[in-house]
């Protein structure tokens, strides 16, 4: 890694040479937080066609779980949920854009894996959503579990990790199966819709989206099991521990607010709560923003402007959305899920 002095000298040299630097770029000598504040907005790397996570309308309006998280991050850092620029990235460019300082945080329904967390100059802060490979099947098959699929024909993408997972799962249980493959997802969906296979497999969030688009979607059901783990979450560049902490604790604030029953509709009323835990969270009983370099009321701003995790989930992926996914693993730990906030103290 280059030394700070060499980078500063290079920056000065560029100015002297009259080379204009983009207003959306930042000096490598500055922390990400400094750069975001100087720029006045957070740049989030997302996908533009990930239903439920990040998608953009014909009017240029962004929506989805990843988008809402970026809004929460902007509210925490800048006090304004709208101070965000969304950069649509192709899958092959995601981590390079992070390494090249084109974005401040990477989302785009990106799965947290060991190699991505160690070899690509990125660090994942926390799972924002727990997904996994599942199966969709017509209700009239009267099948309620993946374990009842022995002998089934399965529509799956050719050469995908889904295909490998099927071989592992079914093979280890000595269950028979037949693969119906294609290298085009849309063709697989059509094959399934036309009865060309018993089940269609893919990540549950994607299957829920396809179900929502089918004319007979109410006649389809998602089987309850997942056979792989696909934790999605924000990633930041290595080497900036301060920014890592801000992104991590922004997520924690969404979950903690739900744990504390603080929502966008009652957050002002909760300021009068006698609970020390609630008052600390809202910046009244202690200044928990100072260690992060944020305003005292940063968590209050997150909830006031965006909501808690449950609110966000319901309007992007849950019953208030077209996908209508159950919370499942993404419910609070106290309700059988995996969502758990570290203590705010």
N, C-alpha and C positions, 0 to 999 in steps of 0.2 A: 504494500500500500504506500502511496506517496506520502511524504511528510507534509505537515501543515504549511511549513515555510515555502516549500516548492510549489504547492498549490496556490498559495497567496501570491507568490511571484508570478506564476503563470497568469493569474487573474489580472494582476496589475498590467502585465505585458499586453494582454488582449485589449485592455482599455486604452493604453497608450497607442496601440496600433489602430485604434478606431474601430475595433470590431464590436458591433452591438450585441449585447446579450439579451436573449428573450426575457420578457418580464415574468414569464412563467417558469423560468429556470432558476436555480439557486446556486450560490457558491458552495463548493464542497467543504469549505471550512466551517460553514454554519450548520447548526443542528437542524433537523427536519422541522422542529417546532419553530425555530427562528425563521426558517424559510417560509413556512405556512403563514406566519403572522405578517411577514414582510409582503407576501403575495396577496394576503387577504382572502385566501380560499384554500381548501384541501383538494388535492387532485387524487381521485379514486380510480384505479384501474378495474374495469368491470367488463362483462360480456353484454352485448346488446340484444341477445336472444336467449336468455335463460329465464323462462317463465317462472314467476314466483320469487326470483332472486334479483335479476336485473334485466329490464327490457325498456325500450324507448318507443313512445308512440309516434305517430306521423307528425304530431305537433311538437315533438322534441321533449316531451315530458317523460322523465324516468320514474320507474316504480320497481318495487321488489324488496326483499329482505336485505340484500347487500346495499341497495340504494338507501334504505332507511338507516342502516348502520352508518353509512357515510354522513348522513344528515346528523345523526347523533354525535359523531366525531366532530363535525363542524360546530355544533352547538356547544360541545365541551370546550373546544379550543378557542373558538372565535365568538361564541355567544350568538351565533346565527346559523340555524339549520340549513339555510339556503346558500351559504358560502362554500359551495362545492362545485368542482368541475368534474364531470364524468368522462373518462377516456375509454372508449371501446377498444378492447384488445382481442386479437386472434389468440387461440390457445398457445400457439408456438411462440408468441411474443410476450407473454405475460411476465415471465421472470426476467427477461432481458430489459423490459421497460422499467421494472423495479430497480435492477442493477444500474441502469443508465440514468437514474434520477428523473425519469419522465413522470413518475407517479409517486405519491406519498405512501399509499397503502394499496395492496393488491387484494381484490376479492374475486368476483366472477365465478362464484360457486367452485372454488379451487380446493381440491382435496388435500388435506394435510397428510404427507407421507414422510418417512424417514429420509429418503434421498432428497426430496424437495427441501427439507428442513436443514440439510447438512451440506448439499453440494451446489446450491444455486444462489448463494448469497442472500438467502431469505430466512426469516424466522417467523413461524406461525405463533400468534399470540394466544389463541384460545378457539375452541370450536364454536362457531356461531350457529351451526345447524348440523345435526347428526342425520345423515342419509345412509343409504345402503341399497344393494341390489335386491329387488323384489320381483313379484310376478303379478300380472293381471290376468283374470280368467272370467269367462261368462258365468253369471250366477246360475244359469240352468245346468251347469255341470255338477252342481251340488258338491263341490270340493271346498273344504274349509282350511286346508293346511298344505304347505309345500310337501310335507311328508306323504301326502296322498297322490303325488304326481308321478309315481312310477309308471312307465309306459307312455308318458305324455310326449307330444311333439312341442318343441320350444322354439319360438322365433327369437333369434339372437344375432347381433352384429358379428360379421366374420372377423376372426382374429382379435376380438376385443378381450379385455380383462373379464367381461361378463361370461364369455365362452369358457375361459379358463376356470372361473369360479363354479360354473355348472359342472364341469368335469370333476372338480374336487369334491363338491357337495354331494352330487348324485353318486359318484364313484365310491366315495367312502362309505356310503350307505347301501351300496349294491342295488341302487334303483336304476331301472332301465329308462332310457330317454332317447328321443330322436331330435336332432337339431335341424331347424329350418333356417338357413343363413342368407344374409345379404349384406353388402357393404354400404347400403343406403338405409338409414333409419326409417324414412318415410315409406319405403317399399315394405319394410317389415310390418309397420303399422297397418298398411293396406292388406297384407297377407293375413294378419291376425283378424282384422275386421271382417274379412271375407271367409273366415273359417278355415284358413290354410294351416293353422297350428292351434294347439290346445291353449297355450299360454304365450304371452309376450313378456320378455324379461328386460330389465333396465333399472336404473336408479328410481326409487319410489317416487320422488318428486317429479321426474319426467313422466312416469307412468300416470300419475295423477293428472298432469297436464293433458296427456293424450286422451284420458278418460273424459275430461271436461270438454273435449272437442268432438267426441263421438256422438252421432245422432242418437245412439242407444246407450249412452254413457251410464244411465241408471241401471242397465242390465249387466254392467261389468262390476267386478269387485277386485280390490287389491287384497291379496293374501297377507296374513298378519306378519309372517316372518320375513326377515332380511338375511341373506346369506353372505353378505360382505359388510364391512364397515367403511363408510365414506364421510369422515368428518370434514365439513367445510368451515373455513374460517379466514380471517384477515391475516395477511403476511406483511412484514415490513423488512427493510434492509437490515442486514447484520451491522453491528458497530454503533448503533444509536440506541442505547439502553433507555434513555429518557423517552424517546418517541414510542419505543416498544411498550413501556409502562403505560403511557397515555392511551394507546390503542387497546391494550389489555383491560385497563380499568374503565374505559368507556363501555366495553362489553359488560364488565362486572356490574356497572351501574344500572344497566338495563335489567339484569337479572335480580340484583339486590332490590331494586324498586318494586318489582313484582313480589318478591319475598316479603317485603315490608308493607304490601298493599298500598303502595303509592302509585298513582296513575296520573296521566295528563289532566284528568278532570278534577282530581282532588288534591293535587300537589300543593296548592296554595293553602288550602284548609289544613293540610298536614303540618304546616309550619307551627301551628299551635299545639301540636302533639306533645304530651308529657314524656314520650319515649326518648331516652337518651340516644338510642340507636337511630331513630328517625331524624332527630335533630342534628346528629353528627353527619348523617347522609346529606341533609339539605344545606350543610354549611353553617348551621346555627350554633351547634354545640362545640364545634372544633373546625379548624381550617385544614381540611383534607385536600385542598387544592394546592397548597404551598409545596408539598413534596413533589408534585407532578409539574410544577411551574404553571399551574392553571389558576383561574379565579376561585375564590372561596365557594361560590355558588355553582360551580361547573356541573355537578350532578343534578342540581335543581333545574338548570337550563336544559339538560338532556331530557329529563322527564317532562318538563313543561312544554317543550317544543316538539318532542318526538313521541314520548310515551315510554312505557316499560316494555320488557321483552314480550310479554303475553299480548299486549296491544298490537305490537308490530307483527308478531306471528299471525295473529288472527286476520289482519287485513291484507297480508301478503301471501300466506300459504294456507291459512286455516279456514274456518267456516265463513268468514267475511270475504273470502276470495273465490275465484272460479275453481281453484284446485281442491278446496275443502278437505285438506289433510287434517287428521287428528294430530294432537300434540305428540303423543307417543314418547319417544326418547327425548324429545325437545320440551317436555314438561318439566316443571320444577322437581327437584329431588324429593321434596316433601309430598309430591303427587305421583311418584313412581317413575319420574324421568331422570335425566342426567344433568339438568341445568342447575348450577350451584355457584353462588357468588362467594368469594373469599370475604372475610370480615372487613367492614369499613371502619377501621380504627388504627 
